[in-house]
Amino acid sequence: QNLLASLFGFYVCVSDTVLSYLMGPRFLVYASCALSIWGDRMWHFAMSVFLIELYGHNLLLTAGFGLVVAGSVLVFGALIGDWIDRKPRNKVAHASLFIQNSSVTACCVVLMLVFSYKSEIEQMWHGWFTVFCYAMVIILADLANLASTALTITVQKDWIVVITGDNRGQLAGMNAAIRRMDQVINIFAPLSVGQVMTWASNVIGCGFILGWNLISLLVEFIFLSRVYQLVPPLAVKSQQNAPTEQKSSPEMQRKSVTKLPLCFRKMHRMLCTCRDGWKAYYRQSVFLAGLGLAFLYTTVLGFDCITTGYAYTQGISGSLLSILMALSAFSGLMGTILFTKLRKHYGLAVTGVVSSLLHVSCLMLCVFSVFAPGSPFDLGIFSLLTSKNSSLNQETLQKNQLHIYPLQRNINQPILPDRSSIHWTNNTVLLDSMHGSDHPESYISIILLFSGVILARIGLWSFDLTVTQLLQENIPESERGIVNGVQSSMNYLMDLVHFIMVILAPQPQQFGFLVIISLLFVITGHVMYFIYAKKYKIKETVIQTTGRKPQNPCV
């Protein structure tokens, strides 16, 4: 009887502990983030497929969508952050959640109508109604992305800082847990919607995403509302300080602004907000660390459509590439574990330095792959592209622009072929016309390339988590939204640069230059962090010696 009573007591204790955790704010935040990330990953993957299917044998619509998304975050990032800082936390989270899910829902409805009645729509308004539908799809999807950016900043950059309080260990644990969920979901979410689209239809795929967003909207709304009730400090928000420039602005300037029409006054206010946001970003003590992280976005050394497209031109099969992507996700998980271990024993600054060195060291394998056997890297391609006087060069250029080489090696195919030769799956371009006999002379180069990319994810994600927590800990609460909004703008800006690089050097023979330039950007970003880490150590020394912080915030 005593044993049974002890077991029953243990069962009740464990049940109470598990139940209290499941009803606690940390688990509710994890569940809300998981639902949001899963929906985002499904939608981003599906949109690339939908735009390809809509526009047919061209990537123009997809490229236009990517440009609009990156440009909008670049322009409106500071405004989104300022709105987050000015409004109550619960209203910001609920509004962002509602705008994001309602935009995706409306976009799915438009896509379902276009896919179902495409021939009829193309005949309306002499084809202009089709253009209108395409524009609506891009605008709604872009609005959803802006709302998703606002929700990410609100929950992952602000709420979890308030929930953990002064416990930096818990903050690091929550950051790492959310990143681990992101890595795992990035594999399975596109696969889930991809299977629906493959075995059913695009219309059913749109309906699947639509239903997911409606259910996710309700569940996330309940979870976030519950978190807001469980954590009273979320209801308290520091007032945003008025910018110094506004305080010291002349009275005549204010009078001249008030004489302008209402629309111009609003435009002037938005421009001033953007200006103040970028100035606030520059004033932060962690400015160099955030800028260094943004520089890491200018790279082709990742599992995006650029690198996967290059892999297919080198004879890598889709099944093998999916295995490599899974290994990359596992490597990212190892990076989150490394971050928690290093931060616990050595602190954030040292963790960032170690992660940077590990990241750059692994990427050196990618540089070695450029000159290894089997690499298509060819310096002559640049002289070929710049010489247009010779008719022989003209003929060779035309051959290099061909998309399909059914009977020859495929090293001259552009990294992104047209729709007639591809189908899409989980961030991957699959070449339908590529045969198993199309193999490079040696696989040493491609093995070194992907070995470097996969191993570098350990240092990359550890470094990303380091900078993320540095931003969380050092940005004042009143400026947390606007500074993180500008950080998102910087990330998208540097991401645009890497696509411009690919546009200027689209041939596989030029991919080696993209690898070298990418490494230079990565090294530049890490050097910026090293400078910050040195100033951080000086700051710690001054605090330990004098017992007070230095007056210069950048020290």
PyMOL commands that set and color helices and strands:
alter all, ss='L'
color gray80, all
select helices_A, chain A and resi 2-22+25-55+60-86+89-116+118-122+124-164+168-199+202-230+232-235+244-247+251-258+262-283+287-295+305-313+318-346+348-370+380-386+391-400+419-421+444-474+477-504+508-546
alter helices_A, ss='H'
color red, helices_A
select strands_A, chain A and resi 422-425+428-431
alter strands_A, ss='S'
color yellow, strands_A
deselect
rebuild
show_as cartoon
